[in-house]
Amino acid sequence: MTGGDRRILVVEDDPETAGQLMEQLTTSGYQVDLASSGNEALSHGAAHDYAVITIDRMLPDIDGIVVMRQLRDGGVTAPFLIISALGEVDDKVRGLRAGGDDYLVKPFSFLELLARVEALGRRSNTIAKETILRVGDLAIDLISRTASRRGKEIFLLPKEFQLLEYLVRNEDLIVSRAMLLQHVWDLHSDQSMNIIDVYVGRLRRKVDDQQAYPLIHTIRGVGYCLRAPG
């Protein structure tokens, strides 16, 4: 990371840990902002572009995973490094499925944290170069979190955009309802399956209605597939 790409948000409520992280990251050449609560993290994350966000799971007001989800839903694309004393496999899986990019268990070596921050920053720079995904005449902008067909913007709610992005990234592949429930909603209950059909129906009306050809296809008894003709 170079220049303006070296701004990091540290979300940590423990003053001693926060002070150490800020001092060590600043010494390593980063510009560091600090948020000591979930609400501060939401404010900072929405107001600035960060190369990386490190976030503690156990915040005093809002769970770190909830903060991360809200920032993702708000269009924040910066990679998240989750830092937590919760080191069980289930905790790691939940954090990563909720939108985290890496997970570091306390206590940790600063050298390891720095290496992970640098790796996430490099990955972020690479991903940022691919900001628009296209399928047929559909284009989705990963930075502005907007979609359009034939240049006409489609108004999508945050969860609808996440659903469309997942389908676009799996173009031509059959995606089951269980996969959508797990990767878009981070849920695993069969009782929640009907939410998939509701959202896909809404998305299909917005994306495919009055268009030359449909993109979202139902694979009966299996799930859905997004593909363009030809």
N, C-alpha and C positions, 0 to 999 in steps of 0.2 A: 504494500500500500504506500502511496506517495501523495504528497500535497494534501488536498482536501479530502482524500480518502482515508485519512488517519484520525478521524473523529470517532470516538467510542463513547457509548453510554453505559455507565456502570450502575446497575440497580442493586443496591445492597443496603440493608437497614442497620447492620452492625457497624458502629463508628470506627472501631479499630480495623476491621477487615476492609471497610471502604477506604480508609485513609491509606492503608498499605497498597491496595490496588491502584488508587489514584497516583500515589507517589511513584510506584514502580512502572506503571504504564506511561506516565508523563516522562520519566527518565528514559524510557525506551523510544521516545519520540512521538507519542500519541497526544492528541488533544482530547481531554477526558471531561465529560459531564457526569455529575452524580445525581441519582435519584434515590432517596432513602425510603420511599413508599411506592405502592402500586399506583396511586393517583399521580404522583410526581412523574413516574415512568410514562404513564399515558400522556401526560402533558408534553414532556420532552420528546417522546417518540413521535408524536404527531407534528411537532413544530420543526424538527430538524432531520436531515438525512445523515444516518450513521453508517459507517463501514461495518461495525459489529455492535451488538448489544449483549452485554453479559447480564444475566438476571438470576437473582436468588429465588429459590422456590418459596421460602418461608418469609413472606413480607408481613408487616403488621396489620395492613388493612385489606389487601386483596391478594389471593394466591398468585404466585408468579406465573403459573400456567394460564390463569384467567387473563392476566395482564397481556401475556403474549398473544393469546387468541384475539383479544380485542384490538391489539395493534395490527395483527395480521388482517383482521376483518376491515380495519380502517385503511388498508393499502400499504402498510409498512412492509418493505421487502428485505430489510437488513437481516443478515443471519443472526440467530440467537444462540449464545452459549449459555446453557442452563448450569448454574452452580448450586449444588445442594448437598446437605448432609444425608439426604435420603438416597442410599446407594443400592437398593434392591433392584433387581432386573425389571420388575413391574413398574417401579417409579421411573426408571430410565425410558422404558418403552412408552409410557404414557406421555412423558415430556417430549419425546421425539415425534410421536404421532400427533401431538397437539400443535406442531409447527416448529419445534426446536431443531437446530441444525447440529448441535453437539451437546454433550453432557459431561460435566466435570464434578467429581465427588469430593466434598470436604473431608479431611484437610487435603490440600493439594500443594504441589510445588509451583512457584511462580513461573519457573522456566517452562513447565508443562502448559500452564495457562497461556503464556506468551506464544508458545508454538501453536497452540490451538487457535488463538486470536489471529495470528498471521495466516494460518491455513484458511480460516473462514474468510478473511479479507481477500485473499487471492481468489477464492472460489466466488466471492461476491462480485469481484471485478470481471471475472469471466462470464458469469450469468448476466451481468448488467449489459453486456454487449449484445445479448440476444433479448431484446426488450419486447419484440412483437412476434407473436406466433400466428400462423395463418393456416386455415383449412378451407380450400375453395375460395369463395369470396368473403369468408369470415376472417376478421383480424381481431386479436385481443392484445392489448397493450399491458404488459406486466408492471409497468411503472405507474401509469395513471389509473390502472385497474378499470379500463374501459374496453368496450367491444363494439364492433361495427360490422355491417354487411354492405358491400358495394359503397362504402364510404359513409353510410348513414348510421349514426350512433344508436346503440341499443342500450336503453336504461336498465341497469342490473343492480339489484341489491347485493351487498357484500357476499352473502352466502351463495347467491346465484352465480356470481362471478367465480367463486371458488369451485363450484360444481362444473361450470363451463370450462374453466382452466384444466381441471382434472380430465375431463373428457377430451379436450384438445390435445393434451400431453399424451393421451393414450389413443390417438387417432387410429382408426381402422381396427382397434382391438375391442373385443366384447368385454364390457365392464359389468360385473354383477352388482346387484343391490347391496350385498354384504361389503363389497369393496368400497362402494361409495359411502356407505354408512361409516366404515372404519376410517377412510382417508379424508373425507370431507367434514364429517361430523364428530369423529373420534368416539363413536358409539358402537356397541356390539350386541344390543338386544334385538331379537327378532320382532319384538313388539313395536320397534321404531321403524320398521321397514316401510310403513305407509308414508312416512315423511319423504322418502325418496321419490315415490311416484308423484306426490304433490308438487315437489320442487321441479322435477323433470318436466311435468306438465306445464308449469309456469314458464320454465326456461324455453321449452319448445315453442310455446305461443310467442314469446318475445323474439326468438332467433329465427324460426322457420315460417311463421305466418306471413302470407303475401310475398313470399320469396319464390324465385324461379325453381328451386329444388330444396328438399329438406336435407338437413345435416344430421339431426338426431333421430336415430332409428331404434325402435323397440325390438329386442330379440326375445320373442315370447318364451316365458318360462326361465329365462336366464338373466337378462338385464338390458343394457343399452350399448349402442355403438355410435360414435360420431365419425361420419365419413362423407366425403364429397363424391359425386358421381364420376365415373371414368377410371 
